Amino acid sequence: MNLTVREFEEIRNYIYRVSGIFVHDDFRQQTETRLAPLLKSSGANTYKGLISRLVYKNDIHLCDNVIQGITSEENYFFSDLPPFETFNDVILPKLAETIVSRKRKSHVRRGAKINIWSASASKGHEPYGIAMLINEFVESAKEMGVERNDFNILASDLSATSLAKAVAGEYSEAEVHHGINEERRGKFFIPSGGKWMTKSNIQDIVDFRKVNLTEPFTRLGGFDVIFCRNALEHFNEATQRSVLTQFTYMLTRTGFLVLDHHSNLNGFHDYYEQVEHNGSMVFHRRGNMEFSNI
Ligand SMILES: C[S@@+](CC[C@H](N)C(=O)[O-])C[C@H]1O[C@@H](n2cnc3c(N)ncnc32)[C@H](O)[C@@H]1O
């Protein structure tokens, strides 16, 4: 089924309105390819039917699937290794020092918590991947007195459908056999009726919430680390700047921002120093640069 220029424009306008994602003219063919499977699975059958369900019937589930179709490469655990390696090798040891120092200073235990935000968490591969690394780190650094519960991960996404899957923590054979070795499968998943369920050791430190990055979100509070991989690139420049402004405002003075290779700091370089590790796009907030520009 061909996606006509007019249908492409209607779908593109709709996607932009609900998510801030701007689909360029060059992506008409790709949009057609990516949305084609939805024609059948949703029962819309034609692009005209799809548009009618989206625009006139406000079908939220279909909307989520369209946005996933447009933005998603296939999701796997540790799909892009360098950011996770940098989190493990560089960020986690620094966070452990922060925890120790906060515990020393604070009489209130709660004050020591490290807050990590996975801002486009999709179906949960990213936040659970982070939680696996935290588990392994605290195991190997017991003598520092750092515990799993010193960490809290907020996993958010625009798509309620994706978040529901993340909350359920249920993954297919293929998903847990790609990127997860046998040892990790045993440590973090329980096989259940042909599926794999996340264990409480990773589930308990992740909270889920629907957040649209094109709407103001600073109310979520401060974070020590923000992951925003494979989402920013889909926004126009003004939206990217608005998102980065809020991230910079929300990060602690020594916080880390984890992006992907398609995204950049878009004029915020003064506030960050790139972490030189495995060529990952990880940035360390410069503690001496005040930011109140919000
Ligand atoms: C390709 S996935 C990224 C998943 C994960 N961060 C990774 O890199 O593996 C892109 C995600 O961005 C989400 N997204 C798109 N527009 C958004 C918006 N305006 N606010 C929040 N999330 C959005 C989509 O729903 C999708 O789950």
The ligand as an SDF file (V2000), in Angstrom:
LIG
                    3D

 27 29  0  0  0  0  0  0  0  0999 V2000
   14.1750    4.5540   20.0130 C   0  0  0  0  0  0  0  0  0  0  0  0
   13.3180    4.6420   21.5160 S   0  0  0  0  0  0  0  0  0  0  0  0
   14.6710    4.8820   22.6430 C   0  0  0  0  0  0  0  0  0  0  0  0
   14.7680    3.8070   23.6950 C   0  0  0  0  0  0  0  0  0  0  0  0
   16.0400    3.8610   24.5580 C   0  0  0  0  0  0  0  0  0  0  0  0
   16.3110    5.1840   25.0760 N   0  0  0  0  0  0  0  0  0  0  0  0
   17.2160    3.3520   23.7660 C   0  0  0  0  0  0  0  0  0  0  0  0
   17.9700    4.1500   23.2090 O   0  0  0  0  0  0  0  0  0  0  0  0
   17.3730    2.1370   23.6810 O   0  0  0  0  0  0  0  0  0  0  0  0
   12.6370    6.2780   21.4320 C   0  0  0  0  0  0  0  0  0  0  0  0
   11.6060    6.5140   22.5030 C   0  0  0  0  0  0  0  0  0  0  0  0
   11.3150    7.9040   22.5820 O   0  0  0  0  0  0  0  0  0  0  0  0
    9.9690    8.0120   22.9620 C   0  0  0  0  0  0  0  0  0  0  0  0
    9.4650    9.3580   22.6940 N   0  0  0  0  0  0  0  0  0  0  0  0
    9.1660    9.9110   21.5120 C   0  0  0  0  0  0  0  0  0  0  0  0
    8.6980   11.1560   21.6720 N   0  0  0  0  0  0  0  0  0  0  0  0
    8.7290   11.4020   23.0040 C   0  0  0  0  0  0  0  0  0  0  0  0
    8.3670   12.5220   23.7940 C   0  0  0  0  0  0  0  0  0  0  0  0
    7.8770   13.6530   23.2380 N   0  0  0  0  0  0  0  0  0  0  0  0
    8.5140   12.4310   25.1320 N   0  0  0  0  0  0  0  0  0  0  0  0
    8.9980   11.2980   25.7030 C   0  0  0  0  0  0  0  0  0  0  0  0
    9.3700   10.2060   25.0000 N   0  0  0  0  0  0  0  0  0  0  0  0
    9.2240   10.2550   23.6650 C   0  0  0  0  0  0  0  0  0  0  0  0
    9.2690    6.9410   22.1320 C   0  0  0  0  0  0  0  0  0  0  0  0
    8.0080    6.6070   22.6630 O   0  0  0  0  0  0  0  0  0  0  0  0
   10.2780    5.8040   22.1910 C   0  0  0  0  0  0  0  0  0  0  0  0
    9.9760    4.9130   23.2310 O   0  0  0  0  0  0  0  0  0  0  0  0
  1  2  1  0
  2  3  1  0
  2 10  1  0
  3  4  1  0
  4  5  1  0
  5  6  1  0
  5  7  1  0
  7  8  2  0
  7  9  1  0
 10 11  1  0
 11 12  1  0
 11 26  1  0
 12 13  1  0
 13 14  1  0
 13 24  1  0
 14 15  1  0
 14 23  1  0
 15 16  2  0
 16 17  1  0
 17 18  1  0
 17 23  2  0
 18 19  1  0
 18 20  2  0
 20 21  1  0
 21 22  2  0
 22 23  1  0
 24 25  1  0
 24 26  1  0
 26 27  1  0
M  CHG  2   2   1   9  -1
M  END
$$$$
